[in-house]
Amino acid sequence: MMHTLKYMAGAIIAAIAISSCDEETMTIGQSLTNENDQLYMDAATFPISTRTIVADSVFSLAGDCYFGKVRDPETGTDVTSEFTTQFHLLETTYISPETDIVNHYDGRAAADSCAIELFLASPLHSKDSLTAMKMRITEMSSPMIEGTRYYSSFDPIAEGMIRQNGLRASKVFTYEDLTLNDSVRLLSTHQDNIRISLNTPYIAVDGTKYNNYGSYLMRQYYDHPEYYSNSYTFIHNICPGFFFEITDGLGFHAKVSDIAIRVYTTVKGDTANYKGTLTLAGTKEVLQTTHVKNDREALIAMAQETGYTYLKTPAGLFTELTIPVDDIKRGHEADSILAAKVTFQRLNNQSSDDRMLGIPQRLLMVQKDSLYSFFEGNKVPNNKTSFYTGFNNSTPAYSTSSSNNNTYTFNNISNLVSILWLMKHEGEKTDPQWTAHHPDWNKMVLVPITYDTSSSGSTISNVQHDMSLTSVRLVGGVNNQHAPVELSVVYGNFK
């Protein structure tokens, strides 16, 4: 037995290499093992049925926020991304003693000014750089709750979580701020941002009036230092967070890479006054959620198209596939599945509109029954019941090697087929109607994702739904007019 196992690793590698070949493989084991331990191999392909399903909303607690409103050229409908964020205390959080602050209001130390800054990644289209938009920020009355499952449908206004008569500020903006001098705007270190002034009078929940929001944060620091002991006490006692919404404009959408509240002060020095700054950050250490508004009826209509399937983000469309487990195992009940590979071909855009959405760059394949729990549980692909790949890559998405064109390839899902077969076999031992009671047992879903990696970059540490604007059509569907979507399988058996 040990002699047999000794050759299995090499045999499996060979199986993966030949999994898409059509040549006779029945006796390849003769070249891999000795005469007493011959590995017989066989290869087959099986059609996979696919269809588009609507993602009602997606789990949206993540470190990446998106902001803007655009018209989708595929549907002619508008897609809006807004977000809610809390703020995190940095390790360097510090305000100079009150007696050293130069500016005063109502007899006490006060901030010179205060602002919220949204730092932006590149917009969806370069022509969006000068598109005029209008936004509004509103203060929340209570913080988002740790442990709560927030989805892209979460609307703090509808949930009654906006403080009545609380802080409100509006801003007309463009991605590229032409009010800045070229000497600043063209610097390599410059990062485009939206700066929202918070310098109007602010009235706290207890009725105390401050000349601006920054003075409120300062006074709380002096009067209740315990509230600044950690981010939790700060969020629950001083700043529950803010909601950022689009109120006017169309044609801008970008990732918000960083968020900060900055409080500026003038401080007395030994020989001269100097400027002080308090910075509070909206980061992954606190809760952030993106709110997506789109036309559900348009998405339903797209999902009903049968000549292909769709992947569409954010909170749009997924592709469901059915693995023909029974067909794969029929006549091979005693054989091992050494390799199983499936490729999904992208169809090129039908429109020449230069504002077509981008292509999803990374896909997750996950069991349909586990679609929600995968993201809620902060899981990562395990290469057993969940897998990932990149566009034009048969290897993981971070790899630079590419052997496919216009495709997504899952190179070996043999573990999945074996696990699904065993799950059904064990279930039917106690319930003859097990498949009827578990109609999605052999269904998988393709989901566009983004992910973070470990410091070495070799392993995935976190997976999130892709909340950017992307869309792609895949070969498949009930009335597929192209080559069928097929699963290539290689069997092995020692005889």
ChimeraX attribute file (.defattr): number of C-alpha atoms within 10 A of each C-alpha:
attribute: neighborCount
match mode: 1-to-1
recipient: residues
	/A:1	6
	/A:2	6
	/A:3	11
	/A:4	14
	/A:5	11
	/A:6	11
	/A:7	17
	/A:8	17
	/A:9	11
	/A:10	12
	/A:11	21
	/A:12	17
	/A:13	13
	/A:14	15
	/A:15	25
	/A:16	20
	/A:17	12
	/A:18	17
	/A:19	25
	/A:20	19
	/A:21	14
	/A:22	10
	/A:23	9
	/A:24	10
	/A:25	18
	/A:26	15
	/A:27	14
	/A:28	18
	/A:29	21
	/A:30	14
	/A:31	11
	/A:32	17
	/A:33	19
	/A:34	13
	/A:35	11
	/A:36	11
	/A:37	18
	/A:38	19
	/A:39	24
	/A:40	18
	/A:41	22
	/A:42	21
	/A:43	23
	/A:44	16
	/A:45	18
	/A:46	17
	/A:47	16
	/A:48	16
	/A:49	18
	/A:50	24
	/A:51	23
	/A:52	29
	/A:53	20
	/A:54	21
	/A:55	18
	/A:56	14
	/A:57	18
	/A:58	26
	/A:59	22
	/A:60	28
	/A:61	23
	/A:62	19
	/A:63	19
	/A:64	21
	/A:65	26
	/A:66	24
	/A:67	24
	/A:68	26
	/A:69	25
	/A:70	20
	/A:71	17
	/A:72	18
	/A:73	14
	/A:74	16
	/A:75	12
	/A:76	11
	/A:77	15
	/A:78	15
	/A:79	19
	/A:80	22
	/A:81	26
	/A:82	21
	/A:83	26
	/A:84	26
	/A:85	25
	/A:86	27
	/A:87	26
	/A:88	24
	/A:89	22
	/A:90	13
	/A:91	7
	/A:92	9
	/A:93	13
	/A:94	15
	/A:95	20
	/A:96	16
	/A:97	13
	/A:98	17
	/A:99	10
	/A:100	15
	/A:101	22
	/A:102	17
	/A:103	16
	/A:104	14
	/A:105	13
	/A:106	9
	/A:107	7
	/A:108	13
	/A:109	20
	/A:110	27
	/A:111	28
	/A:112	20
	/A:113	20
	/A:114	23
	/A:115	19
	/A:116	20
	/A:117	18
	/A:118	20
	/A:119	18
	/A:120	22
	/A:121	17
	/A:122	16
	/A:123	19
	/A:124	22
	/A:125	16
	/A:126	11
	/A:127	11
	/A:128	19
	/A:129	18
	/A:130	15
	/A:131	14
	/A:132	16
	/A:133	19
	/A:134	16
	/A:135	20
	/A:136	17
	/A:137	20
	/A:138	21
	/A:139	21
	/A:140	24
	/A:141	19
	/A:142	18
	/A:143	20
	/A:144	22
	/A:145	10
	/A:146	10
	/A:147	8
	/A:148	9
	/A:149	12
	/A:150	22
	/A:151	19
	/A:152	22
	/A:153	17
	/A:154	20
	/A:155	21
	/A:156	18
	/A:157	12
	/A:158	8
	/A:159	8
	/A:160	12
	/A:161	17
	/A:162	22
	/A:163	17
	/A:164	13
	/A:165	13
	/A:166	15
	/A:167	20
	/A:168	16
	/A:169	16
	/A:170	17
	/A:171	16
	/A:172	14
	/A:173	19
	/A:174	18
	/A:175	23
	/A:176	19
	/A:177	15
	/A:178	11
	/A:179	7
	/A:180	10
	/A:181	9
	/A:182	9
	/A:183	8
	/A:184	11
	/A:185	16
	/A:186	11
	/A:187	9
	/A:188	7
	/A:189	8
	/A:190	10
	/A:191	14
	/A:192	18
	/A:193	21
	/A:194	21
	/A:195	16
	/A:196	20
	/A:197	18
	/A:198	22
	/A:199	18
	/A:200	15
	/A:201	14
	/A:202	21
	/A:203	17
	/A:204	15
	/A:205	13
	/A:206	6
	/A:207	8
	/A:208	9
	/A:209	16
	/A:210	21
	/A:211	20
	/A:212	24
	/A:213	25
	/A:214	24
	/A:215	28
	/A:216	20
	/A:217	19
	/A:218	22
	/A:219	17
	/A:220	16
	/A:221	20
	/A:222	16
	/A:223	9
	/A:224	13
	/A:225	11
	/A:226	13
	/A:227	18
	/A:228	19
	/A:229	13
	/A:230	13
	/A:231	19
	/A:232	19
	/A:233	14
	/A:234	21
	/A:235	21
	/A:236	15
	/A:237	16
	/A:238	18
	/A:239	19
	/A:240	22
	/A:241	23
	/A:242	25
	/A:243	24
	/A:244	20
	/A:245	21
	/A:246	20
	/A:247	16
	/A:248	13
	/A:249	16
	/A:250	19
	/A:251	22
	/A:252	24
	/A:253	25
	/A:254	22
	/A:255	21
	/A:256	20
	/A:257	17
	/A:258	17
	/A:259	22
	/A:260	19
	/A:261	23
	/A:262	19
	/A:263	25
	/A:264	19
	/A:265	26
	/A:266	19
	/A:267	21
	/A:268	17
	/A:269	11
	/A:270	7
	/A:271	6
	/A:272	7
	/A:273	13
	/A:274	12
	/A:275	12
	/A:276	17
	/A:277	19
	/A:278	22
	/A:279	19
	/A:280	20
	/A:281	20
	/A:282	22
	/A:283	21
	/A:284	15
	/A:285	14
	/A:286	21
	/A:287	22
	/A:288	25
	/A:289	26
	/A:290	31
	/A:291	29
	/A:292	27
	/A:293	18
	/A:294	18
	/A:295	14
	/A:296	15
	/A:297	10
	/A:298	14
	/A:299	22
	/A:300	17
	/A:301	11
	/A:302	20
	/A:303	22
	/A:304	15
	/A:305	15
	/A:306	17
	/A:307	16
	/A:308	24
	/A:309	27
	/A:310	29
	/A:311	25
	/A:312	27
	/A:313	26
	/A:314	28
	/A:315	27
	/A:316	27
	/A:317	26
	/A:318	21
	/A:319	26
	/A:320	25
	/A:321	22
	/A:322	17
	/A:323	22
	/A:324	17
	/A:325	18
	/A:326	15
	/A:327	11
	/A:328	21
	/A:329	17
	/A:330	9
	/A:331	9
	/A:332	15
	/A:333	11
	/A:334	11
	/A:335	16
	/A:336	16
	/A:337	26
	/A:338	27
	/A:339	27
	/A:340	25
	/A:341	20
	/A:342	22
	/A:343	17
	/A:344	18
	/A:345	22
	/A:346	21
	/A:347	17
	/A:348	10
	/A:349	13
	/A:350	9
	/A:351	10
	/A:352	7
	/A:353	10
	/A:354	8
	/A:355	17
	/A:356	20
	/A:357	20
	/A:358	15
	/A:359	17
	/A:360	22
	/A:361	17
	/A:362	22
	/A:363	25
	/A:364	23
	/A:365	23
	/A:366	25
	/A:367	23
	/A:368	19
	/A:369	16
	/A:370	14
	/A:371	17
	/A:372	13
	/A:373	12
	/A:374	19
	/A:375	19
	/A:376	19
	/A:377	8
	/A:378	11
	/A:379	15
	/A:380	19
	/A:381	17
	/A:382	10
	/A:383	15
	/A:384	16
	/A:385	18
	/A:386	21
	/A:387	21
	/A:388	25
	/A:389	23
	/A:390	23
	/A:391	23
	/A:392	20
	/A:393	24
	/A:394	24
	/A:395	20
	/A:396	19
	/A:397	19
	/A:398	15
	/A:399	12
	/A:400	8
	/A:401	12
	/A:402	14
	/A:403	10
	/A:404	15
	/A:405	13
	/A:406	14
	/A:407	19
	/A:408	26
	/A:409	24
	/A:410	23
	/A:411	22
	/A:412	20
	/A:413	22
	/A:414	22
	/A:415	16
	/A:416	23
	/A:417	23
	/A:418	17
	/A:419	15
	/A:420	20
	/A:421	19
	/A:422	12
	/A:423	14
	/A:424	18
	/A:425	14
	/A:426	12
	/A:427	15
	/A:428	13
	/A:429	10
	/A:430	9
	/A:431	12
	/A:432	11
	/A:433	11
	/A:434	17
	/A:435	15
	/A:436	10
	/A:437	10
	/A:438	12
	/A:439	10
	/A:440	13
	/A:441	20
	/A:442	23
	/A:443	18
	/A:444	24
	/A:445	24
	/A:446	23
	/A:447	25
	/A:448	29
	/A:449	20
	/A:450	18
	/A:451	14
	/A:452	12
	/A:453	13
	/A:454	10
	/A:455	9
	/A:456	6
	/A:457	10
	/A:458	10
	/A:459	12
	/A:460	15
	/A:461	15
	/A:462	16
	/A:463	19
	/A:464	25
	/A:465	21
	/A:466	23
	/A:467	27
	/A:468	25
	/A:469	24
	/A:470	20
	/A:471	21
	/A:472	19
	/A:473	21
	/A:474	24
	/A:475	21
	/A:476	29
	/A:477	26
	/A:478	14
	/A:479	11
	/A:480	17
	/A:481	12
	/A:482	13
	/A:483	10
	/A:484	16
	/A:485	22
	/A:486	18
	/A:487	22
	/A:488	24
	/A:489	26
	/A:490	25
	/A:491	26
	/A:492	26
	/A:493	18
	/A:494	15
	/A:495	10
